[in-house]
């Protein structure tokens, strides 16, 4: 067998291996062994949600440029509009990646079904609405593009 044919066959084998391997790898990444994850995008997304927090009737400010700095977190704020949460992901994005609780974790503040910041749900009226509809998902709520999320503690 001459060398050009051998090199051509080797090159073709590498190409086939890469195609088969990359297809297998992308399918493996999409699988969820527990069947609990919802895949929202395979190629990333750039969404925005408005977050309004009221404590005892007063709007609580959400810091600008939260999640930005040395590490650029995919969930962050800018100084463009107060309370606008940016969700900028590349690649695969699952519903749990957009959990509202992740934003609060980045912020370093408490938020769960038991309360917000230092305020305990059982000691006051603690509610959350998404686009005006009551929600009890709290930290587990998966933010969507265009959401208006209002959290209130009275």
N, C-alpha and C positions, 0 to 999 in steps of 0.2 A: 504494500500500500504506500502511495507516495505521501510526502509531508503535507502538501496543500490540502488534500482530502482529509487527512488526519486532523489538521488544525481546524478545518471547517466543521468537521463532525464534533470536535471538542467544543468549539465556540457555540454551535447549535445546542449541544447538551447543556451548557452553562445557561443559555437563554431560557431553555425549557425549564430547567431547575428553578431559575429565578421567578419565572411566571407562575409556576405551580406553587412554589414556596410563598410568594407574596399573596396569592389568592388564599391559600390555607391560613396564613397569618392574619389577614384581614377578617376572615370568617371566624377565626378563633377569638379575636378581640370582640366581636359582636355577641358572642355567646355569653349567657349569664347562667352559671350552673344552678343557681337557686330559682331562676325564673322570676325574679323580683324586680329586675332593672328594666327601665324603659329607655330605649335608645332614641334620642331626639334628633341627632345629626351625626353623620359620618364625616362631614367636612367642616365642622366648626359652626359657630354662630356669633352674631353681634346683636344682642338684645338690650333693651332698657326697661326698667320698672321704676315707678315713682314710689318712694317709701315716705310715709308721714307717721311720725310718732308723737302722740300727745300724752303728757303726764299731767294729771290734775288740770286738764283744760288748756295747758300751755304747750305749744309746739316745741319739741325737743330738737335742737339742731343736729344734723348729721354732718360730720366733718367732710370737708373737701379733700380730694386726693387720698382718700382712705384706701389702703391696699396697693398704693403705688410707692415706689422708692427703689431701694436696692433690688427687691424682688417685686416684679410686676404681677400681681395676683389677677386671675381672669375675672374675678368679681371685685369691683372697685367703684369709687366715685371720682369725679373730676371736679373742677371748680366752675363748670359750665352752668349747672342748675342744681340748687340745693335739693337734696333728697333723691336725685336721679342715680339709680344704681345701674352701672354698666356691667354687662355680662359678655365678655369677649373671649371665646374659646376657639382653639384650633383643634382639628381632628375630631375624634369621637366625643360626643357629649351625651351624658345620661341624665335622667331627671334628677337623680340625687346630687349631681354636680351643681345644680341650681337651687339647692335647698336654702331657704331664707336663713336658717341657723348658721350656715357657712359664712354668710355676710357678717353676722354678729360675732362669730369666732374670729374672723379677720380683724374686726373692730376691737376685739378684746372685751366685749360686753356680754352680759348674760341675757339670753332670750330663749324661753321654752314655755311649755304649757303651764308651768308653775309661776311665771311672772317675767318681768323685764327689769333689767338693771338690779337695783336693790329692792324693788317693789314686788311683793308676794301676791299672787292672784287671789288667794283665799282671804286677804285682808282688804280687798277693794273690788272694784268692777274692772275686769281685764278682758278686753275684746280685740278681735282682729277681723277686718273685712278685706276682701279682695274685689275690687270693682264694685263696692257697695254691698256685696253678698257676704254674710257672716261665714267665717271659717274657723275651725278648731284644729287645723293642721299645724299652726304656729311654726316652730322651728323646722318642721318637715315639709312645709309648703314649698313646692317647686315653682320658682318664679318663671313667668312667661313674659314675652315681649308685650309692652303696653300696659302691663298690670299697674293698678293703683292700689297699693297695700297700705291700709291704715291700722295702726296699732294704738290702742288707747288704754290708759290706766287711770281710774278715778278713785 
